[in-house]
Amino acid sequence: MPNELKPINPRKTILSMRVARELLARGHRIIDIQYSRKDPGAAAYLFENSEELENYLTQL
């Protein structure tokens, strides 16, 4: 099987307000804020996904 790149989902959901604020401060684009399906009453921050965002999240 050839080494295929996995396509990047166009959105990345962040459940932490602290991480969402860090991403915004670093210039990442937020698409929407919705209620979290996993934690009723909490917010889910939807960001435009990119390689830079994925790389930053792996460093946390």
CNS distance restraints for C-alpha pairs under 8 A (distance, minus, plus):
assign (resid   8 and name CA) (resid  49 and name CA) 7.26 0.50 0.50
assign (resid   8 and name CA) (resid  50 and name CA) 7.35 0.50 0.50
assign (resid   9 and name CA) (resid  49 and name CA) 6.67 0.50 0.50
assign (resid  10 and name CA) (resid  48 and name CA) 6.03 0.50 0.50
assign (resid  10 and name CA) (resid  49 and name CA) 5.19 0.50 0.50
assign (resid  10 and name CA) (resid  50 and name CA) 7.64 0.50 0.50
assign (resid  11 and name CA) (resid  46 and name CA) 6.23 0.50 0.50
assign (resid  11 and name CA) (resid  47 and name CA) 5.56 0.50 0.50
assign (resid  11 and name CA) (resid  48 and name CA) 4.90 0.50 0.50
assign (resid  11 and name CA) (resid  49 and name CA) 4.91 0.50 0.50
assign (resid  12 and name CA) (resid  46 and name CA) 5.62 0.50 0.50
assign (resid  12 and name CA) (resid  47 and name CA) 5.13 0.50 0.50
assign (resid  12 and name CA) (resid  48 and name CA) 6.33 0.50 0.50
assign (resid  12 and name CA) (resid  49 and name CA) 5.36 0.50 0.50
assign (resid  13 and name CA) (resid  44 and name CA) 6.33 0.50 0.50
assign (resid  13 and name CA) (resid  45 and name CA) 5.64 0.50 0.50
assign (resid  13 and name CA) (resid  46 and name CA) 4.63 0.50 0.50
assign (resid  13 and name CA) (resid  47 and name CA) 6.37 0.50 0.50
assign (resid  14 and name CA) (resid  19 and name CA) 7.26 0.50 0.50
assign (resid  14 and name CA) (resid  20 and name CA) 6.42 0.50 0.50
assign (resid  14 and name CA) (resid  44 and name CA) 5.83 0.50 0.50
assign (resid  14 and name CA) (resid  45 and name CA) 5.02 0.50 0.50
assign (resid  14 and name CA) (resid  46 and name CA) 6.31 0.50 0.50
assign (resid  14 and name CA) (resid  47 and name CA) 7.53 0.50 0.50
assign (resid  15 and name CA) (resid  20 and name CA) 7.78 0.50 0.50
assign (resid  15 and name CA) (resid  36 and name CA) 7.49 0.50 0.50
assign (resid  15 and name CA) (resid  42 and name CA) 7.94 0.50 0.50
assign (resid  15 and name CA) (resid  43 and name CA) 6.53 0.50 0.50
assign (resid  15 and name CA) (resid  44 and name CA) 4.88 0.50 0.50
assign (resid  15 and name CA) (resid  45 and name CA) 6.24 0.50 0.50
assign (resid  16 and name CA) (resid  20 and name CA) 6.17 0.50 0.50
assign (resid  16 and name CA) (resid  44 and name CA) 7.76 0.50 0.50
assign (resid  16 and name CA) (resid  45 and name CA) 8.00 0.50 0.50
assign (resid  17 and name CA) (resid  21 and name CA) 6.09 0.50 0.50
assign (resid  17 and name CA) (resid  45 and name CA) 7.89 0.50 0.50
assign (resid  18 and name CA) (resid  22 and name CA) 6.34 0.50 0.50
assign (resid  19 and name CA) (resid  23 and name CA) 6.17 0.50 0.50
assign (resid  20 and name CA) (resid  24 and name CA) 6.22 0.50 0.50
assign (resid  20 and name CA) (resid  45 and name CA) 6.69 0.50 0.50
assign (resid  21 and name CA) (resid  25 and name CA) 6.10 0.50 0.50
assign (resid  22 and name CA) (resid  26 and name CA) 6.24 0.50 0.50
assign (resid  23 and name CA) (resid  27 and name CA) 6.48 0.50 0.50
assign (resid  23 and name CA) (resid  28 and name CA) 5.39 0.50 0.50
assign (resid  23 and name CA) (resid  53 and name CA) 7.80 0.50 0.50
assign (resid  24 and name CA) (resid  28 and name CA) 5.18 0.50 0.50
assign (resid  24 and name CA) (resid  29 and name CA) 6.71 0.50 0.50
assign (resid  24 and name CA) (resid  30 and name CA) 7.25 0.50 0.50
assign (resid  28 and name CA) (resid  47 and name CA) 7.23 0.50 0.50
assign (resid  28 and name CA) (resid  48 and name CA) 7.32 0.50 0.50
assign (resid  28 and name CA) (resid  53 and name CA) 7.21 0.50 0.50
assign (resid  29 and name CA) (resid  47 and name CA) 5.78 0.50 0.50
assign (resid  29 and name CA) (resid  48 and name CA) 5.62 0.50 0.50
assign (resid  30 and name CA) (resid  45 and name CA) 7.15 0.50 0.50
assign (resid  30 and name CA) (resid  46 and name CA) 5.88 0.50 0.50
assign (resid  30 and name CA) (resid  47 and name CA) 4.24 0.50 0.50
assign (resid  30 and name CA) (resid  48 and name CA) 6.09 0.50 0.50
assign (resid  31 and name CA) (resid  45 and name CA) 7.86 0.50 0.50
assign (resid  31 and name CA) (resid  46 and name CA) 5.43 0.50 0.50
assign (resid  31 and name CA) (resid  47 and name CA) 5.24 0.50 0.50
assign (resid  31 and name CA) (resid  48 and name CA) 6.14 0.50 0.50
assign (resid  32 and name CA) (resid  45 and name CA) 6.23 0.50 0.50
assign (resid  32 and name CA) (resid  46 and name CA) 5.14 0.50 0.50
assign (resid  32 and name CA) (resid  47 and name CA) 7.18 0.50 0.50
assign (resid  33 and name CA) (resid  43 and name CA) 6.63 0.50 0.50
assign (resid  33 and name CA) (resid  44 and name CA) 5.72 0.50 0.50
assign (resid  33 and name CA) (resid  45 and name CA) 4.68 0.50 0.50
assign (resid  33 and name CA) (resid  46 and name CA) 6.01 0.50 0.50
assign (resid  34 and name CA) (resid  43 and name CA) 5.74 0.50 0.50
assign (resid  34 and name CA) (resid  44 and name CA) 5.21 0.50 0.50
assign (resid  34 and name CA) (resid  45 and name CA) 6.60 0.50 0.50
assign (resid  34 and name CA) (resid  46 and name CA) 7.78 0.50 0.50
assign (resid  35 and name CA) (resid  40 and name CA) 6.87 0.50 0.50
assign (resid  35 and name CA) (resid  41 and name CA) 6.50 0.50 0.50
assign (resid  35 and name CA) (resid  42 and name CA) 5.91 0.50 0.50
assign (resid  35 and name CA) (resid  43 and name CA) 4.67 0.50 0.50
assign (resid  35 and name CA) (resid  44 and name CA) 5.68 0.50 0.50
assign (resid  36 and name CA) (resid  40 and name CA) 5.81 0.50 0.50
assign (resid  36 and name CA) (resid  41 and name CA) 6.97 0.50 0.50
assign (resid  36 and name CA) (resid  42 and name CA) 5.44 0.50 0.50
assign (resid  36 and name CA) (resid  43 and name CA) 5.09 0.50 0.50
assign (resid  36 and name CA) (resid  44 and name CA) 4.86 0.50 0.50
assign (resid  49 and name CA) (resid  53 and name CA) 6.21 0.50 0.50
assign (resid  49 and name CA) (resid  54 and name CA) 7.28 0.50 0.50
assign (resid  50 and name CA) (resid  54 and name CA) 6.30 0.50 0.50
assign (resid  51 and name CA) (resid  55 and name CA) 6.04 0.50 0.50
assign (resid  52 and name CA) (resid  56 and name CA) 6.13 0.50 0.50
assign (resid  53 and name CA) (resid  57 and name CA) 6.20 0.50 0.50
assign (resid  54 and name CA) (resid  58 and name CA) 6.36 0.50 0.50
assign (resid  55 and name CA) (resid  59 and name CA) 6.64 0.50 0.50
assign (resid  56 and name CA) (resid  60 and name CA) 6.86 0.50 0.50
